[in-house]
Amino acid sequence: MQKLFTYGTLQDPATQERLLGRTLGAGSADTLRGYRLARLTGIHQVFSILQPHPGSTVEGMLFEVSQEELERLDDYEGDAYQRVSVTLVSKTRAWAYIENPKSSFRIHIEAPE
Protein backbone atom coordinates (compact mmCIF):
# COMPACT_ATOMS: atom_id res chain seq x y z
CA MET A 1 0.00 0.00 0.00
CA GLN A 2 1.00 3.59 -0.68
CA LYS A 3 0.57 6.60 1.64
CA LEU A 4 -1.40 9.56 0.28
CA PHE A 5 -1.60 13.01 1.90
CA THR A 6 -4.92 14.72 1.12
CA TYR A 7 -6.12 18.26 1.79
CA GLY A 8 -9.22 18.79 -0.35
CA THR A 9 -11.80 16.81 -2.29
CA LEU A 10 -9.93 13.51 -1.86
CA GLN A 11 -10.86 13.66 1.85
CA ASP A 12 -14.56 13.42 0.95
CA PRO A 13 -15.92 9.86 1.35
CA ALA A 14 -18.40 10.37 -1.53
CA THR A 15 -15.55 11.41 -3.84
CA GLN A 16 -13.46 8.43 -2.68
CA GLU A 17 -16.37 6.07 -3.35
CA ARG A 18 -16.97 7.53 -6.81
CA LEU A 19 -13.30 7.42 -7.84
CA LEU A 20 -12.07 4.28 -6.09
CA GLY A 21 -15.18 2.22 -5.44
CA ARG A 22 -14.57 2.41 -1.69
CA THR A 23 -14.06 4.88 1.10
CA LEU A 24 -10.60 5.21 2.64
CA GLY A 25 -11.70 5.11 6.28
CA ALA A 26 -10.80 7.53 9.03
CA GLY A 27 -7.20 8.15 7.97
CA SER A 28 -4.87 10.06 10.27
CA ALA A 29 -4.25 13.77 10.62
CA ASP A 30 -0.86 15.07 9.51
CA THR A 31 0.81 18.29 8.37
CA LEU A 32 2.91 19.21 5.35
CA ARG A 33 5.53 21.95 5.73
CA GLY A 34 6.76 24.19 2.94
CA TYR A 35 3.47 24.41 1.04
CA ARG A 36 0.36 26.57 1.12
CA LEU A 37 -3.18 26.05 -0.11
CA ALA A 38 -4.24 28.02 -3.16
CA ARG A 39 -7.44 27.96 -5.20
CA LEU A 40 -7.76 26.45 -8.68
CA THR A 41 -10.82 27.81 -10.44
CA GLY A 42 -12.42 25.30 -12.78
CA ILE A 43 -15.36 25.70 -15.15
CA HIS A 44 -18.00 25.11 -12.48
CA GLN A 45 -16.05 24.63 -9.24
CA VAL A 46 -13.13 25.83 -7.16
CA PHE A 47 -10.57 23.26 -6.02
CA SER A 48 -7.75 23.36 -3.48
CA ILE A 49 -4.22 23.03 -4.80
CA LEU A 50 -0.83 23.05 -3.06
CA GLN A 51 1.91 25.50 -3.98
CA PRO A 52 5.46 25.42 -2.65
CA HIS A 53 5.78 28.22 -0.10
CA PRO A 54 8.59 28.27 2.49
CA GLY A 55 7.39 28.77 6.05
CA SER A 56 3.81 27.69 5.36
CA THR A 57 2.04 24.52 6.47
CA VAL A 58 -1.01 22.61 5.30
CA GLU A 59 -3.15 20.42 7.55
CA GLY A 60 -4.50 17.27 5.93
CA MET A 61 -5.29 13.60 6.21
CA LEU A 62 -3.09 10.62 5.47
CA PHE A 63 -4.66 7.54 3.83
CA GLU A 64 -3.42 4.24 2.42
CA VAL A 65 -4.20 3.44 -1.21
CA SER A 66 -3.07 0.81 -3.69
CA GLN A 67 -0.83 1.53 -6.67
CA GLU A 68 -3.84 1.00 -8.96
CA GLU A 69 -5.86 3.51 -6.94
CA LEU A 70 -3.03 6.06 -7.20
CA GLU A 71 -3.08 5.67 -10.96
CA ARG A 72 -6.85 6.30 -10.99
CA LEU A 73 -6.31 9.40 -8.87
CA ASP A 74 -3.60 10.60 -11.26
CA ASP A 75 -6.19 10.47 -14.05
CA TYR A 76 -8.75 12.29 -11.89
CA GLU A 77 -6.35 15.08 -10.88
CA GLY A 78 -5.33 15.67 -14.49
CA ASP A 79 -2.79 18.11 -15.86
CA ALA A 80 -3.24 20.84 -13.23
CA TYR A 81 -1.68 18.64 -10.55
CA GLN A 82 1.46 16.55 -10.27
CA ARG A 83 1.99 13.75 -7.76
CA VAL A 84 5.19 14.18 -5.74
CA SER A 85 6.77 12.42 -2.79
CA VAL A 86 6.78 14.52 0.39
CA THR A 87 7.84 14.09 4.00
CA LEU A 88 5.17 15.05 6.52
CA VAL A 89 5.68 16.50 10.02
CA SER A 90 5.22 12.95 11.37
CA LYS A 91 8.28 11.96 9.27
CA THR A 92 6.02 9.79 7.10
CA ARG A 93 6.84 9.69 3.38
CA ALA A 94 3.70 10.07 1.30
CA TRP A 95 2.42 11.10 -2.10
CA ALA A 96 0.74 14.49 -2.46
CA TYR A 97 -0.86 16.25 -5.41
CA ILE A 98 0.62 19.73 -5.89
CA GLU A 99 0.53 22.45 -8.52
CA ASN A 100 2.00 21.35 -11.85
CA PRO A 101 4.23 24.26 -12.96
CA LYS A 102 4.01 23.07 -16.59
CA SER A 103 0.21 23.10 -16.67
CA SER A 104 -1.82 25.66 -18.62
CA PHE A 105 -4.22 25.65 -15.64
CA ARG A 106 -1.73 27.78 -13.67
CA ILE A 107 -3.44 30.92 -14.94
CA HIS A 108 -6.52 29.85 -12.95
CA ILE A 109 -4.69 29.55 -9.61
CA GLU A 110 -5.18 32.23 -6.99
CA ALA A 111 -2.87 32.44 -3.99
CA PRO A 112 -4.49 32.80 -0.57
CA GLU A 113 -5.06 36.29 0.77
C-alpha positions, -999 to +999 in steps of 0.1 A: +000+000+000+010+036-007+006+066+016-014+096+003-016+130+019-049+147+011-061+183+018-092+188-004-118+168-023-099+135-019-109+137+019-146+134+010-159+099+013-184+104-015-155+114-038-135+084-027-164+061-033-170+075-068-133+074-078-121+043-061-152+022-054-146+024-017-141+049+011-106+052+026-117+051+063-108+075+090-072+081+080-049+101+103-043+138+106-009+151+095+008+183+084+029+192+053+055+219+057+068+242+029+035+244+010+004+266+011-032+261-001-042+280-032-074+280-052-078+265-087-108+278-104-124+253-128-154+257-151-180+251-125-160+246-092-131+258-072-106+233-060-078+234-035-042+230-048-008+231-031+019+255-040+055+254-026+058+282-001+086+283+025+074+288+060+038+277+054+020+245+065-010+226+053-032+204+076-045+173+059-053+136+062-031+106+055-047+075+038-034+042+024-042+034-012-031+008-037-008+015-067-038+010-090-059+035-069-030+061-072-031+057-110-068+063-110-063+094-089-036+106-113-062+105-141-087+123-119-064+151-109-053+157-145-028+181-159-032+208-132-017+186-106+015+165-103+020+137-078+052+142-057+068+124-028+068+145+004+078+141+040+052+151+065+057+165+100+052+129+114+083+120+093+060+098+071+068+097+034+037+101+013+024+111-021+007+145-025-009+163-054+006+197-059+005+225-085+020+214-118+042+243-130+040+231-166+002+231-167-018+257-186-042+257-156-017+278-137-034+309-149-065+298-129-047+295-096-052+322-070-029+324-040-045+328-006-051+363+008 
